Amino acid sequence: MIDWRDLTEEAAINTAVDEQGKDASISVACCALEAYKGVDTPEYRFWYGLFLKLATREPLGWA
């Protein structure tokens, strides 16, 4: 199992997509929800922060 603390943001996105599906922002959101477990934890904040970055990024022109 991969420890989220050892991941760069890019590696975390790739891991989330590998585990959850092709849409990066939805995949990262799923990881945040899995990490939440009813309590705000560092892992949850990591995934949620990454989700916010993905959700607010500029479209890539083709989207």
ABEGO torsion letter per residue (X at the ends): XBBAAABBAAAAAAAAAAAAEABAAAAAAAAAAAAAGGBBBAAAAAAAAAAAAAAABBBAGAX
